[in-house]
Amino acid sequence: MPKRSSPPQGARLFGDAATDSKPATTQSAAYRANIDGGSRGNPGPAAYGVLIRDPKGEPVARLKKYIGRMTNNVAEYYGLIAALDYVEAQGIRALRIESDSELLVKQMKGLYKVRSPELAPLYERARKMASALDSFRIDHVYREQNREADALANQAMDEVEGPDAKPRSAKGAAVSAKPATPSTPEPRAAATPSSAPASAVSPQVPPSDIRKIRARFRGGVLYLLEDVELPDGIEVDVLLRLPKKS
């Protein structure tokens, strides 16, 4: 059988990502990759960032790439596939992924279905690449534990859009809010409860779709604490209920 020639670097979807890497050797111990993807607007200018560490915890690669106008969740999958692409090229057989995207993690674990036509082909590719490894694990971490990958994604966007561009969108679905004052308690619920009148809901959302969802307020944004499948650009009304003081 004739030997297959390697495709040019530009032919690979993630082959031309900016990297800062050291050579890696094949090892059975797991490498660890922190991945992040973000967009400024949803969809909007987007990028991913990946930090890969060897089994000893030493950084061996930093990947970042501006990927054009994409949604936040698409950018998250690009980061995952970039990490898988890197370990495949380096002959690494065991990988642990850490991501602050609860949606991506639960979809890769089979806990959430992939309903988005944009995410489906990326999900299938990531699953196929992960299954080819001897060992693969993916875990959810808080954003504070993913700062370096987040910084790489922002650097990639800044290099194209500039640092003064619109702030990146929150993970999954997020609702913009005014910055909180020091005396404002942290909201816990975001979304209209089922007992609210239909007039409290945006006309774009049928009353049957009213849901009560917990959220955490941070940095002027409400972060939803569970997955919601909403069309891009849809507007929703939010009813805040502050936690009772103990």
C-alpha positions as CSV (number, residue, x, y, z in Angstrom):
1,M,0.0,0.0,0.0
2,P,1.5,3.4,-1.0
3,K,2.4,5.6,1.9
4,R,0.0,8.4,2.5
5,S,1.5,11.9,2.2
6,S,0.9,14.3,5.0
7,P,-1.5,17.1,4.2
8,P,-0.1,20.7,4.1
9,Q,-0.4,22.5,7.3
10,G,-3.0,24.9,5.9
11,A,-5.2,22.0,4.9
12,R,-5.9,21.1,8.5
13,L,-8.7,23.1,10.2
14,F,-6.6,23.9,13.2
15,G,-3.1,23.5,11.7
16,D,-2.4,27.1,11.3
17,A,-3.2,28.2,14.9
18,A,-0.6,30.3,16.6
19,T,1.4,28.1,18.9
20,D,4.1,28.3,21.5
21,S,5.1,24.7,22.0
22,K,7.9,22.2,23.0
23,P,8.3,18.8,21.4
24,A,6.2,16.1,23.1
25,T,7.0,12.4,23.2
26,T,4.6,9.5,23.2
27,Q,3.7,8.7,26.8
28,S,1.0,6.7,28.6
29,A,0.6,9.3,31.3
30,A,-2.1,11.8,30.6
31,Y,-1.5,15.3,29.3
32,R,-3.8,18.0,30.5
33,A,-5.4,20.7,28.3
34,N,-7.3,23.7,29.5
35,I,-9.5,24.9,26.7
36,D,-11.6,28.0,26.2
37,G,-13.6,29.6,23.3
38,G,-15.3,32.9,23.3
39,S,-17.0,35.5,21.0
40,R,-17.7,39.2,21.3
41,G,-21.3,39.0,20.5
42,N,-23.2,35.8,19.9
43,P,-22.5,35.3,17.1
44,G,-19.6,37.7,16.8
45,P,-15.8,37.8,16.4
46,A,-14.6,34.6,18.0
47,A,-11.4,32.8,19.0
48,Y,-10.2,29.9,21.1
49,G,-7.3,29.4,23.5
50,V,-5.6,26.2,24.6
51,L,-3.0,25.5,27.3
52,I,-1.5,22.0,27.2
53,R,0.6,20.6,30.1
54,D,2.6,17.4,30.2
55,P,2.1,14.7,32.9
56,K,4.4,16.7,35.2
57,G,2.3,19.8,34.9
58,E,4.8,21.7,32.8
59,P,3.3,23.8,29.9
60,V,4.3,22.3,26.5
61,A,2.0,24.2,24.2
62,R,-0.1,27.4,24.0
63,L,-2.6,27.5,21.1
64,K,-4.7,30.5,20.1
65,K,-6.6,31.4,16.9
66,Y,-9.1,33.9,15.7
67,I,-11.8,31.9,13.8
68,G,-14.0,34.7,12.4
69,R,-17.6,35.3,13.2
70,M,-18.9,32.4,15.3
71,T,-21.1,31.7,18.3
72,N,-19.5,31.2,21.8
73,N,-20.4,27.5,21.8
74,V,-18.8,26.9,18.4
75,A,-15.6,28.6,19.6
76,E,-15.6,26.2,22.6
77,Y,-15.7,23.2,20.3
78,Y,-12.9,24.7,18.1
79,G,-10.8,24.8,21.2
80,L,-11.5,21.2,22.1
81,I,-10.7,20.0,18.6
82,A,-7.5,22.1,18.5
83,A,-6.3,20.3,21.7
84,L,-7.2,16.9,20.2
85,D,-5.5,17.8,16.9
86,Y,-2.4,18.8,18.8
87,V,-2.1,15.5,20.8
88,E,-2.8,13.5,17.7
89,A,0.0,15.2,15.9
90,Q,2.4,14.7,18.8
91,G,1.6,11.0,19.3
92,I,0.2,11.6,22.8
93,R,-2.2,8.8,23.7
94,A,-3.8,10.0,27.0
95,L,-5.5,13.4,27.5
96,R,-7.6,15.1,30.1
97,I,-9.6,18.2,29.1
98,E,-10.6,20.9,31.5
99,S,-13.3,23.4,30.2
100,D,-15.5,26.0,31.9
101,S,-18.2,25.3,29.3
102,E,-20.7,23.1,31.1
103,L,-22.6,22.7,27.8
104,L,-19.6,21.3,26.0
105,V,-18.6,19.0,28.9
106,K,-22.1,17.5,29.3
107,Q,-22.5,17.0,25.6
108,M,-19.2,15.2,25.3
109,K,-20.2,13.0,28.3
110,G,-23.5,12.2,26.7
111,L,-25.6,14.0,29.4
112,Y,-26.9,16.6,27.0
113,K,-28.1,16.0,23.4
114,V,-26.6,18.1,20.6
115,R,-29.5,19.8,18.9
116,S,-27.7,22.7,17.2
117,P,-26.9,22.0,13.6
118,E,-23.8,24.2,14.0
119,L,-22.4,22.1,16.8
120,A,-23.4,18.6,15.5
121,P,-20.5,18.2,13.0
122,L,-18.0,19.6,15.5
123,Y,-19.3,17.3,18.2
124,E,-19.0,14.2,15.9
125,R,-15.5,15.1,15.0
126,A,-14.4,15.7,18.6
127,R,-16.0,12.4,19.7
128,K,-14.2,10.5,16.9
129,M,-10.8,12.0,17.7
130,A,-11.3,11.4,21.5
131,S,-12.3,7.7,20.9
132,A,-9.0,7.2,19.0
133,L,-7.0,7.9,22.2
134,D,-6.1,5.2,24.7
135,S,-7.5,7.4,27.5
136,F,-9.7,10.5,27.3
137,R,-11.4,12.4,30.1
138,I,-13.2,15.8,30.1
139,D,-14.1,17.7,33.2
140,H,-15.9,21.0,34.0
141,V,-13.9,23.6,35.9
142,Y,-14.9,27.1,37.0
143,R,-13.7,30.1,34.9
144,E,-11.2,31.1,37.6
145,Q,-9.4,27.8,37.1
146,N,-9.3,28.4,33.3
147,R,-7.8,31.9,33.2
148,E,-4.8,31.0,31.1
149,A,-6.8,29.5,28.3
150,D,-9.3,32.4,28.6
151,A,-6.4,34.9,28.3
152,L,-5.1,33.1,25.1
153,A,-8.6,33.4,23.5
154,N,-8.8,37.0,24.3
155,Q,-5.3,37.7,23.0
156,A,-6.3,36.1,19.7
157,M,-9.4,38.4,19.5
158,D,-7.4,41.4,20.5
159,E,-4.9,40.9,17.8
160,V,-7.6,41.2,15.2
161,E,-10.4,43.2,16.8
162,G,-8.3,45.3,19.2
163,P,-8.6,45.3,23.1
164,D,-11.3,48.0,23.1
165,A,-13.8,45.8,21.1
166,K,-17.1,44.7,22.6
167,P,-16.6,42.4,25.6
168,R,-16.9,38.7,24.9
169,S,-20.2,37.0,25.5
170,A,-20.8,34.8,28.6
171,K,-20.7,31.0,28.6
172,G,-23.8,29.5,27.1
173,A,-26.7,31.9,27.4
174,A,-26.1,35.0,29.5
175,V,-28.0,38.2,30.2
176,S,-26.4,41.6,30.2
177,A,-26.9,43.6,33.4
178,K,-25.7,46.8,35.0
179,P,-22.7,46.5,37.3
180,A,-23.7,45.8,40.8
181,T,-23.1,48.2,43.6
182,P,-21.3,46.9,46.8
183,S,-24.6,46.8,48.7
184,T,-26.4,44.8,46.0
185,P,-26.9,41.1,47.0
186,E,-26.0,38.4,44.4
187,P,-29.1,37.4,42.4
188,R,-29.8,33.7,42.3
189,A,-32.7,33.3,39.9
190,A,-32.8,34.4,36.3
191,A,-35.9,33.8,34.1
192,T,-39.6,34.3,34.7
193,P,-41.2,31.7,37.1
194,S,-44.2,29.8,35.8
195,S,-46.6,31.7,38.1
196,A,-45.8,35.1,36.4
197,P,-48.3,36.6,34.0
198,A,-47.8,35.9,30.3
199,S,-47.3,39.7,29.7
200,A,-44.0,39.5,31.6
201,V,-42.5,37.3,28.9
202,S,-41.1,38.6,25.6
203,P,-43.6,38.0,22.7
204,Q,-40.8,36.0,21.0
205,V,-41.1,33.3,23.7
206,P,-44.3,31.3,24.0
207,P,-45.8,31.1,27.5
208,S,-45.3,27.3,27.4
209,D,-41.6,27.9,27.4
210,I,-41.4,29.8,30.7
211,R,-38.7,28.3,32.8
212,K,-37.2,29.1,36.2
213,I,-33.4,29.1,36.0
214,R,-30.8,29.9,38.7
215,A,-28.0,32.3,37.7
216,R,-24.9,33.9,39.2
217,F,-24.1,37.6,38.8
218,R,-20.5,38.4,38.2
219,G,-18.7,41.3,36.4
220,G,-21.9,42.9,35.2
221,V,-23.3,39.6,33.6
222,L,-25.8,37.0,34.8
223,Y,-24.4,33.5,34.1
224,L,-27.0,30.8,33.8
225,L,-26.2,27.7,35.9
226,E,-27.9,25.3,33.5
227,D,-28.2,24.7,29.8
228,V,-30.8,26.5,27.8
229,E,-31.3,26.0,24.0
230,L,-32.3,29.4,22.6
231,P,-32.1,30.7,19.1
232,D,-29.3,33.3,18.4
233,G,-30.5,36.8,18.8
234,I,-33.7,36.0,20.8
235,E,-34.6,38.4,23.6
236,V,-36.0,37.2,27.0
237,D,-37.4,39.0,30.0
238,V,-35.7,38.4,33.4
239,L,-37.4,38.5,36.8
240,L,-34.8,38.8,39.6
241,R,-35.5,37.3,43.0
242,L,-32.7,38.1,45.5
243,P,-31.8,35.5,48.1
244,K,-33.2,36.0,51.6
245,K,-30.8,37.3,54.2
246,S,-30.1,34.8,56.8
